[in-house]
Amino acid sequence: MTAYIPFARPEIDEDTIAAVSEVLRSGWITSGPQVQRFESELAAYFGGRPVRVFTHATAALEVAVRLASVGPGDEVIVPAMTFAASANVVALAGGRPVLVDVDLDSRNTDAARIEAAITPRTRAIMPVHFAGLPVDLEPIYALAARRGLRVIEDAAHAMGASSRGRRIGAQGDLVAFSFHPNKNMTTIEGGALSFRDPGELERAERLRFHGIRKLPGGGMDVLEHAGKSNLSDVSAAIGIAQLARLERFNARRGALARRYLEKLGGVSGLRLPAAGHAGHAWHLFAPLVDFDALNTTRERFIQAMHARGIGVGVHYQALHLFEAFRRLGYRAGDFPNAETIGARTVTLPLHTQLRDEDVERVCEAVKASVRQAK
């Protein structure tokens, strides 16, 4: 029987499992020495910038939004093509996510689209490095400096990516990462925030643990209302092992993506994602399929792929078409490129355990599904 190929799968080796067992046996399984070590190693990876870790990337974004002083009546500019968390954290802070369109091939937004959306209420800009391809940051940061705005980079897809020779997270204002199991490295669930201003660390630590400040003599005070999103030492032990292998992971992802680009080039009805540059982290490989031109639907295409033993995802639907965003006044037609991407995107398998022959099989399944649809 032909093995099923999932679209994502984390790579956890025996040494990592042994490290987790050691943490479990230590008796210290919540935030402790492993979290401190993980943060230190992440900081070194980002060239010495301070880093704090969280239970998930959404919590990192929530803290970033709080640090940017986003509150009721404030606006944050967010791409219309991203996961819902990017905009949800703004709304949960009482702000308004102001959506902007993206490029059809890179899936990223740009400074021109952002500038056109700025109003007197704009507090921050949230560029998203879609699929691991870095946004062109230089003009965005120049714009933010001119207009006095904070920049919160949603780098959930971009662990290990680089722009102009510098790692994403080693530069910029507030940069949030994800360590979900389908990301380039994992802590099971987890996230991180990289800081330009070390003066914001103390508050970030409070915001991830109930707003508490510890006092001399063992007492404490609660300075502000906050939730709880501190990472466990169990997760941090996984993260330490994963970070050590990240460069190998990303090199393999890049090689697989290049193979997809080669094998799927010229396939009728298929629009491939932008190849980008050497700094692309290749979190996702998500071509666009013109289902109307092929006289089929995404549901039937995915069913055809599943019938051939291939896992397929959808990353992502356009934000402004979801009910929660329609209640904010957004409508179909507002962001044409995001809508096209949302309607046509499919996510093909891309992970480090994928073999070259698996890519060949996926590509043949795509071609067969396209032929079957015609």
SULMO-V198250 format. One record per residue. PHI is phi in whole degrees, 0 to 359 (* if undefined). PSI is psi in degrees with one decimal (none if undefined). D_LAST is the distance of its C-alpha to the last C-alpha in Angstrom with 2 decimals. Layout:
PHI_PSI_D_LAST ; PHI_PSI_D_LAST
//
This chain:
*_134.1_28.08 ; 290_132.6_25.78 ; 291_144.8_27.07 ; 284_137.5_25.21 ; 254_108.3_24.69 ; 286_154.5_25.69 ; 283_-17.7_24.59 ; 212_145.1_28.34 ; 199_123.2_31.54 ; 288_154.0_35.09 ; 250_109.2_37.26 ; 240_117.7_40.72 ; 266_173.6_43.17 ; 294_-33.8_46.33 ; 297_-37.8_48.64 ; 293_-42.5_47.03 ; 299_-39.8_47.42 ; 295_-39.2_51.04 ; 295_-39.0_51.61 ; 295_-42.2_50.39 ; 300_-39.1_52.71 ; 296_-40.9_55.55 ; 296_-44.0_54.97 ; 299_-38.8_54.90 ; 287_-22.1_58.16 ; 291_-23.7_59.75 ; 88_-9.7_60.01 ; 249_97.4_58.68 ; 247_-16.6_55.07 ; 273_-164.4_54.66 ; 302_126.0_54.96 ; 195_-139.5_57.49 ; 296_-31.2_58.00 ; 289_-37.2_54.44 ; 296_-44.2_53.13 ; 299_-42.4_55.78 ; 294_-42.9_54.81 ; 299_-45.0_51.09 ; 297_-39.6_51.86 ; 296_-41.5_54.15 ; 287_-34.2_51.60 ; 295_-42.3_48.90 ; 300_-42.4_51.48 ; 296_-40.2_52.21 ; 299_-35.0_48.51 ; 267_25.7_48.40 ; 73_24.1_51.46 ; 99_0.0_54.06 ; 289_143.3_52.54 ; 292_143.5_53.42 ; 223_141.8_50.73 ; 232_145.3_50.79 ; 251_157.6_48.42 ; 220_172.4_47.18 ; 289_-20.3_45.52 ; 195_165.2_42.17 ; 294_-30.7_40.78 ; 300_-40.6_40.87 ; 296_-39.1_44.63 ; 299_-42.4_44.90 ; 293_-39.3_43.21 ; 301_-44.3_45.45 ; 294_-41.1_48.49 ; 300_-42.0_47.36 ; 296_-40.3_46.98 ; 296_-43.0_50.49 ; 296_-30.0_51.91 ; 279_3.8_50.48 ; 62_35.0_52.48 ; 281_127.8_49.55 ; 214_-169.0_50.79 ; 307_130.9_50.70 ; 89_-13.3_49.85 ; 276_154.5_48.54 ; 241_143.4_45.10 ; 232_129.5_42.94 ; 274_124.5_40.00 ; 227_139.2_36.86 ; 297_146.1_33.28 ; 284_-11.8_30.82 ; 247_95.3_28.43 ; 193_173.5_30.35 ; 288_150.8_31.22 ; 303_-28.5_33.28 ; 303_-34.9_36.44 ; 303_-45.0_36.88 ; 273_-31.7_37.53 ; 301_-39.9_38.97 ; 296_-29.9_41.98 ; 291_-48.4_42.89 ; 297_-38.5_42.80 ; 293_-25.1_44.79 ; 277_-1.1_47.46 ; 94_-1.2_47.77 ; 272_-178.8_46.03 ; 242_121.4_43.07 ; 286_118.4_39.88 ; 262_111.2_39.08 ; 275_148.0_35.40 ; 225_157.3_34.11 ; 282_172.9_30.73 ; 229_169.2_29.40 ; 285_144.1_27.79 ; 291_-30.6_24.00 ; 262_-43.2_24.06 ; 281_-24.3_27.33 ; 68_7.6_27.03 ; 261_154.9_30.82 ; 269_-177.2_33.05 ; 212_172.8_35.89 ; 298_-36.6_39.46 ; 296_-45.9_38.73 ; 295_-39.6_36.59 ; 295_-46.8_39.19 ; 299_-37.0_42.14 ; 295_-19.8_40.77 ; 261_-4.5_40.73 ; 288_135.9_44.28 ; 230_174.4_46.88 ; 300_-16.6_50.49 ; 270_-6.8_49.27 ; 293_127.7_47.06 ; 252_-32.6_48.47 ; 205_163.8_45.88 ; 242_136.5_42.59 ; 237_84.2_40.04 ; 289_145.7_37.63 ; 242_126.0_34.97 ; 275_85.6_34.05 ; 290_131.4_30.38 ; 63_10.3_28.93 ; 98_0.2_32.16 ; 271_115.9_31.93 ; 298_139.6_35.32 ; 294_152.6_35.71 ; 287_96.5_37.85 ; 280_-31.9_41.00 ; 305_-51.3_43.75 ; 293_-28.0_43.17 ; 291_-43.8_42.58 ; 291_-33.4_45.88 ; 296_-42.2_47.64 ; 298_-45.7_46.45 ; 299_-39.9_47.60 ; 295_-40.9_50.97 ; 296_-36.9_51.47 ; 259_2.0_50.69 ; 68_41.9_52.38 ; 248_148.8_49.33 ; 281_154.2_48.53 ; 238_123.6_45.32 ; 247_106.1_43.65 ; 276_122.3_40.95 ; 273_97.1_38.32 ; 253_31.9_37.81 ; 304_-32.1_36.36 ; 267_-4.0_33.58 ; 244_25.8_35.92 ; 293_117.8_38.50 ; 96_-5.9_39.40 ; 285_160.1_37.72 ; 218_154.8_39.89 ; 225_127.3_40.25 ; 53_38.1_42.51 ; 82_2.5_43.88 ; 239_139.4_44.88 ; 296_140.7_43.35 ; 297_128.6_41.83 ; 103_-21.2_44.62 ; 269_0.2_47.34 ; 215_173.1_47.40 ; 90_-170.4_46.91 ; 267_-90.2_48.30 ; 245_124.3_46.91 ; 232_118.5_43.94 ; 254_136.8_42.32 ; 238_157.3_40.45 ; 243_141.4_38.68 ; 239_33.4_39.31 ; 299_156.2_36.89 ; 302_-22.5_35.62 ; 268_2.6_32.21 ; 274_177.9_33.95 ; 295_-27.4_35.12 ; 218_156.7_38.41 ; 226_155.7_39.49 ; 236_26.6_42.64 ; 79_-77.1_40.77 ; 237_148.8_40.93 ; 164_166.1_42.67 ; 200_173.0_42.81 ; 213_156.9_45.14 ; 229_125.9_46.53 ; 260_136.9_47.92 ; 243_136.2_50.77 ; 280_-38.3_52.18 ; 258_105.4_55.30 ; 300_-19.9_57.16 ; 293_-12.6_59.14 ; 268_-3.8_56.23 ; 296_-45.3_56.20 ; 300_-43.1_58.92 ; 292_-38.1_57.25 ; 300_-40.0_53.86 ; 295_-38.4_55.63 ; 295_-41.7_57.17 ; 292_-22.1_53.88 ; 268_0.5_52.33 ; 214_69.2_55.38 ; 66_11.3_56.57 ; 75_19.0_58.19 ; 275_137.6_61.04 ; 242_126.5_63.52 ; 282_141.4_65.87 ; 249_157.4_69.56 ; 302_144.8_72.47 ; 86_6.5_74.14 ; 93_-0.9_70.99 ; 277_-179.0_70.41 ; 206_162.6_67.36 ; 228_153.5_66.35 ; 252_109.4_63.12 ; 275_-25.6_62.57 ; 200_162.4_59.39 ; 285_130.3_56.88 ; 203_162.5_54.16 ; 265_-155.2_52.01 ; 225_118.2_51.80 ; 213_36.3_49.23 ; 280_136.1_51.19 ; 285_150.0_49.41 ; 274_158.6_50.90 ; 294_-28.9_52.43 ; 299_-49.2_50.10 ; 294_-39.0_47.05 ; 296_-36.2_48.94 ; 298_-39.3_49.67 ; 295_-44.2_45.96 ; 299_-39.6_45.44 ; 300_-46.3_48.22 ; 293_-39.2_46.64 ; 293_-41.6_43.15 ; 299_-36.6_44.51 ; 295_-21.0_46.18 ; 250_3.8_42.84 ; 300_-43.0_40.73 ; 298_-39.8_40.79 ; 293_-43.0_39.54 ; 304_-48.4_36.85 ; 288_-32.9_35.60 ; 297_-40.4_35.85 ; 293_-42.7_33.60 ; 301_-42.9_31.05 ; 298_-41.4_31.13 ; 295_-40.6_30.63 ; 293_-41.1_27.59 ; 297_-41.4_26.07 ; 296_-34.0_26.72 ; 293_-41.8_24.99 ; 301_-47.2_21.83 ; 301_-38.9_22.09 ; 291_-46.5_22.56 ; 284_-26.6_19.82 ; 257_-2.2_17.04 ; 300_131.7_18.16 ; 84_1.6_15.80 ; 289_128.5_12.51 ; 301_134.2_9.93 ; 81_4.3_9.81 ; 243_129.3_12.79 ; 245_116.3_16.36 ; 278_152.1_19.05 ; 291_158.5_22.37 ; 299_133.2_25.49 ; 290_-26.4_27.25 ; 70_-131.1_30.56 ; 214_-173.2_33.67 ; 297_-19.2_35.78 ; 275_2.0_36.73 ; 291_129.3_33.28 ; 272_-11.5_33.68 ; 48_59.1_29.97 ; 291_-40.4_30.20 ; 232_152.5_26.44 ; 237_104.6_23.33 ; 230_88.2_20.87 ; 289_163.6_17.96 ; 258_134.0_16.15 ; 248_124.7_12.44 ; 278_83.7_11.22 ; 297_-36.0_9.64 ; 296_-44.3_10.07 ; 295_-29.6_8.36 ; 271_-0.8_5.12 ; 59_45.7_6.20 ; 214_-172.5_7.71 ; 233_163.4_11.28 ; 297_-38.5_13.38 ; 300_-44.8_14.99 ; 291_-37.3_12.10 ; 298_-46.6_11.20 ; 296_-40.4_14.96 ; 299_-40.4_15.33 ; 295_-38.4_12.94 ; 292_-42.7_15.08 ; 298_-37.9_18.21 ; 297_-24.6_17.48 ; 265_8.8_17.60 ; 81_28.4_20.83 ; 242_124.3_19.93 ; 282_136.7_21.54 ; 225_137.2_19.86 ; 247_-178.2_21.79 ; 228_108.2_21.50 ; 226_100.4_24.01 ; 225_175.9_24.69 ; 279_156.7_24.25 ; 291_131.2_26.21 ; 302_-43.5_29.84 ; 290_-8.5_30.76 ; 267_-7.6_28.40 ; 286_151.0_30.19 ; 303_-43.1_32.92 ; 299_-30.9_35.79 ; 271_-27.9_34.88 ; 297_-32.5_34.23 ; 293_-18.7_37.84 ; 275_-2.8_38.89 ; 107_0.5_37.60 ; 282_149.7_34.21 ; 220_160.7_31.44 ; 304_137.6_27.78 ; 98_-12.8_27.67 ; 293_-38.9_30.54 ; 226_84.4_28.68 ; 301_-41.1_25.41 ; 293_-43.2_24.55 ; 300_-38.8_25.33 ; 294_-42.4_23.17 ; 298_-46.0_20.13 ; 300_-48.2_20.83 ; 299_-33.4_21.52 ; 278_-25.4_18.32 ; 246_-9.4_15.97 ; 288_142.2_18.12 ; 223_145.8_17.73 ; 251_117.8_20.64 ; 271_158.6_20.36 ; 304_133.7_23.41 ; 205_102.7_26.32 ; 200_165.6_29.81 ; 289_-17.3_32.68 ; 269_2.7_32.29 ; 284_130.7_28.85 ; 267_161.5_29.26 ; 303_-40.5_27.71 ; 291_-25.4_26.08 ; 293_-40.4_24.62 ; 298_-42.3_22.91 ; 303_-43.4_21.55 ; 294_-41.7_20.21 ; 299_-45.1_18.68 ; 296_-39.9_16.96 ; 295_-36.5_15.61 ; 293_-39.8_14.39 ; 299_-47.9_12.64 ; 297_-40.1_10.96 ; 293_-39.5_10.11 ; 294_-36.9_8.86 ; 293_-45.0_6.53 ; 297_-40.7_5.44 ; 296_-32.9_5.64 ; 286_-26.0_3.81 ; 291_none_0.00
//
